[in-house]
Amino acid sequence: MRLAHLHLPNTTSFARVSALQQALTTRFLTHKKLASPASISSQNPNGTSHTTHQTPSPPPDPTIITFTPNPVYTTGRRDLPPSNTCSPDPLNLSLPPPLEPIRSLLTPSGSTPAKAEYHPTLRGGQTTFHGPGQMVAYTILDLKRLNLTPRCHIRVLENSVIDLLKQYGVNGFTTEDPGVWVFDKANANANSSSGAPKKITAVGVHLRRNISSFGIGLNVTEEPMWYFRQIVACGLEGKEMTSLEGVGVRGLEIDEVAAGFVQRFVERVNEDFACKKGGGGED
C-alpha cells in the first residue's frame, strides 16, 4: 500500500488538523464522484457508448496524519451537545452533559485563558481528551479500495497499536470496551482493582461513502492523565487511563511513536488486513 504520512511536529491547534483532515476527505469524495460511471457518462459528449474508454484520474493516496494537539476535549456522535457546532464565543459554549461539570476549564476567566479547548466531532464514541503527551493518528482512507470493512478497519487500528506496544515490551489487548488496554500491575493499589486493565489508546472513526477519518489517540506520557481524571473518558465509568510512561516505558519522543505506528499500520494492511482471518470487534 502506498501511503502518505503527514506528521505535524510539536503541538498544534485541533482546528488546524480538522481543516486539513476535511480537505483530504473532500479530495477523496470528489474523486469518487467524478470516477463514478454516471459521472463519466455525463462528461462524455458522445453518449455512453464510449464510457469504457474514459480513464479517470488516479485516486488520492491513503493518508495518515500524526500530531499532538493543544489540550482539547472532543465529543463523538454519542455525546453531541445541544448544538453540534462550537460557538465562537468561549463564554457561551454549547456543551454536552459529560462536560458541563468542567465548564470552568473550557472558558477563560479574566486574564486567565481556558485550560483546554472544546470541539464536537462526528467520530464514533463519546467524550475524550487529546493533548501534550499523546500521539494522535487520523487515517483518511478509501476502505472499499483497500478491501477493508468498517469492522476490519477498527481491528487493524487496534492491532497496529498492539504491535507497537509489543515493540516496547508492553502487552496490549482489546476487551468488550473499545480501544486498546494494558495491565498496570506495577502501580496497582486498593483503588485500582489490583491490576485491573487500563485504557492506553482510544479509538473513534467516522465514515462517509467508505472514506474514513479520525482514528486513535495513544497516551505516551503521563501528562494527559490530569485532564482524563476530570471526565468519565469515553463514557466508561470506573475505568482508568494510563500511558506508556505509566507502565514503565519512559523517554519516548512523540515523533518516534508516530513513525512506529504508521509502520505497523502499513504492515497490518499489507498482510491481507489481518482480521480477515477471524478477528472481529469494533468501536
C-alpha angles and dihedrals in degrees: 000000000000107000134185113216118199112188118186109205124218118005121318138184117275089225090060092053092045091054091049092048091049092051092051093046091050090053090056094047092047091050092050091051094048093044095051115111092241092053094047090049092051090052092053109089091195094062132250098309092087097041092109090060093059113104112203119214115267114273121253116271118260106261137203119196114200120189149134114237130207109265107299138162114212132189128210130213093282092059103038113156123237086272112032093209124082113247114234087222107082090198092059104045119164100226131183117237094262091062100041092089090060099041088123090063091054099048129064120245116209107304092344112100123222115275092227141008126239126221129172114215139185096235121118121265133039138276122337142153132243126185150107113348092035134098112216121192124190118192120206104191141149098235093192092054090050091045091239124145118214090252092049091049091057091047092051090051092050095044091048089057091046090052090050093049090051088059087062094046094258122132108222124185144167127245136184086283119075123262135034122303138194137191115248101193094150091066098035117136140160091285097050100058094253098288102343113171117271128205115248100168132036120207125201129152141175128212130200118173087341092304109130128213137174116028135171142349116206118192110226102170134021092253095100094051097087090054092048091052090060092065142033094256114224089350091284105140114207095011119122132216126224140174141217088265089049091059093047105272105124137172098037121149119221090231091058093049091047093052091047093051093050091050092050092046093053091047092051094050093046095051092070091283094287096237095071084081093071107294120138144170134092142197 
